[in-house]
């Protein structure tokens, strides 16, 4: 009986210790984003098409070169964008590869095409891939100038 009672006591102590360890590891961090401890810097800019006209809809996606973190900004009708997120407005300092995403519901249809929306994209397909686009952004504490993305044909 003493052995059984001792084993039950050991399991309870182990269980309490495990629960405490999980509390310490997780803590109240479940409510916090990993970005909450990072300093974010305001990021605004404009996207212009090859003809100099603004891109009128879509998203600018910033992909960190050091992690898998990505940020999105909606393109307004004048081509401008502002990075906004649940952690605040802006991006952490660093280098980002940039891609564009289109809202295909806002593209005009092109007659005679198998998928009329895709063929109406106002820029080359390379801008859909952050590794092929050639668009980059370096975010630093000292540089708060708006970003300018001038697309080529």
C-alpha positions as CSV (number, residue, x, y, z in Angstrom):
1,X,0.0,0.0,0.0
2,X,2.8,2.4,0.8
3,X,4.3,2.0,-2.7
4,X,0.9,2.7,-4.4
5,X,0.2,5.8,-2.2
6,X,3.7,7.0,-2.9
7,X,3.2,6.6,-6.7
8,X,-0.1,8.5,-6.6
9,X,1.6,11.3,-4.6
10,X,4.4,11.4,-7.2
11,X,1.9,11.6,-10.1
12,X,0.1,14.5,-8.4
13,X,3.3,16.4,-7.8
14,X,4.4,15.6,-11.4
15,X,1.0,16.8,-12.7
16,X,1.1,20.0,-10.7
17,X,4.7,20.6,-11.8
18,X,3.7,20.1,-15.4
19,X,0.7,22.4,-15.1
20,X,3.0,25.1,-13.6
21,X,5.6,24.6,-16.2
22,X,3.0,25.0,-19.0
23,X,1.7,28.2,-17.3
24,X,5.2,29.6,-17.2
25,X,5.9,28.7,-20.8
26,X,2.6,29.9,-22.2
27,X,1.8,32.4,-19.5
28,X,-0.5,35.1,-20.7
29,X,1.3,35.1,-24.0
30,X,-1.7,33.4,-25.7
31,X,-3.2,36.8,-26.0
32,X,-0.1,38.5,-27.4
33,X,1.2,38.5,-30.9
34,X,4.9,37.9,-31.4
35,X,5.0,41.3,-33.0
36,X,3.7,43.0,-29.8
37,X,7.3,43.1,-28.5
38,X,8.7,44.6,-31.8
39,X,8.9,48.2,-32.7
40,X,6.8,49.0,-35.7
41,X,7.7,51.9,-38.1
42,X,5.1,53.7,-40.2
43,X,5.0,52.5,-43.8
44,X,3.1,54.3,-46.6
45,X,3.7,54.4,-50.3
46,X,2.3,54.4,-53.8
47,X,2.2,51.9,-56.7
48,X,2.5,53.2,-60.2
49,X,2.0,51.1,-63.4
50,X,4.4,51.2,-66.3
51,X,2.5,54.1,-67.9
52,X,2.8,56.2,-64.7
53,X,-0.9,55.8,-63.7
54,X,-1.6,54.5,-60.2
55,X,-2.6,50.9,-59.5
56,X,-6.2,51.3,-58.4
57,X,-6.8,48.2,-56.4
58,X,-5.2,45.2,-54.9
59,X,-2.7,44.5,-52.1
60,X,1.0,45.1,-51.5
61,X,2.5,42.2,-49.6
62,X,5.7,42.6,-47.6
63,X,7.6,39.3,-47.0
64,X,10.4,39.4,-44.5
65,X,13.8,38.1,-45.8
66,X,14.7,36.9,-42.3
67,X,11.5,35.1,-41.3
68,X,8.1,33.8,-42.6
69,X,6.3,37.0,-41.4
70,X,4.3,38.8,-44.0
71,X,2.4,42.0,-43.9
72,X,-0.3,43.3,-46.2
73,X,-1.5,46.8,-47.3
74,X,-4.6,47.5,-49.3
75,X,-4.0,49.7,-52.4
76,X,-6.4,52.6,-52.6
77,X,-7.9,54.0,-55.9
78,X,-5.1,56.6,-56.1
79,X,-2.4,53.9,-55.8
80,X,-1.5,54.7,-52.2
81,X,-1.2,52.2,-49.4
82,X,-0.6,52.2,-45.6
83,X,0.6,49.1,-43.8
84,X,-2.0,48.3,-41.0
85,X,-2.3,45.3,-38.8
86,X,-3.6,44.0,-35.5
87,X,-0.3,45.0,-33.9
88,X,-0.5,48.6,-35.1
89,X,0.4,50.5,-38.2
90,X,3.8,49.7,-39.7
91,X,6.5,47.1,-40.1
92,X,9.4,45.9,-38.0
93,X,12.8,47.1,-39.1
94,X,14.3,44.9,-41.8
95,X,14.5,44.0,-45.5
96,X,11.4,42.8,-47.3
97,X,10.7,41.3,-50.7
98,X,7.4,42.7,-52.1
99,X,4.7,41.2,-54.3
100,X,1.4,42.5,-55.5
101,X,-1.9,40.7,-55.3
102,X,-4.9,41.7,-57.4
103,X,-8.6,41.8,-56.4
104,X,-9.8,39.9,-59.5
105,X,-13.4,40.9,-58.8
106,X,-12.4,44.5,-59.6
107,X,-10.7,43.7,-62.9
108,X,-12.5,44.5,-66.1
109,X,-13.4,41.4,-68.2
110,X,-11.6,40.8,-71.5
111,X,-13.8,39.2,-74.2
112,X,-12.6,36.1,-75.9
113,X,-10.3,34.9,-73.1
114,X,-10.7,31.5,-71.3
115,X,-10.4,33.3,-67.9
116,X,-11.2,36.9,-68.7
117,X,-10.3,38.3,-65.3
118,X,-6.7,37.0,-65.2
119,X,-5.9,38.4,-68.7
120,X,-7.0,41.9,-67.6
121,X,-4.3,42.2,-64.9
122,X,-2.7,45.7,-65.4
123,X,0.9,44.4,-64.7
124,X,3.2,41.5,-65.7
125,X,2.8,38.2,-63.8
126,X,6.3,38.6,-62.2
127,X,4.9,41.1,-59.7
128,X,2.7,38.3,-58.2
129,X,5.8,36.6,-56.8
130,X,8.0,38.3,-54.2
131,X,11.1,36.5,-55.4
132,X,10.6,37.5,-59.0
133,X,9.1,41.0,-58.7
134,X,12.4,42.9,-58.1
135,X,10.5,45.0,-55.6
136,X,12.1,45.4,-52.2
137,X,11.7,47.6,-49.1
138,X,14.2,48.4,-46.4
139,X,12.5,49.6,-43.3
140,X,14.6,51.5,-40.8
141,X,14.0,53.8,-37.8
142,X,15.7,56.7,-39.5
143,X,13.9,56.6,-42.9
144,X,10.2,57.4,-42.9
145,X,9.8,58.5,-46.6
146,X,6.9,57.0,-48.5
147,X,7.8,54.0,-50.6
148,X,7.4,54.3,-54.4
149,X,7.0,51.2,-56.5
150,X,7.2,52.0,-60.2
151,X,6.3,48.9,-62.2
152,X,7.8,48.0,-65.6
153,X,6.2,46.3,-68.6
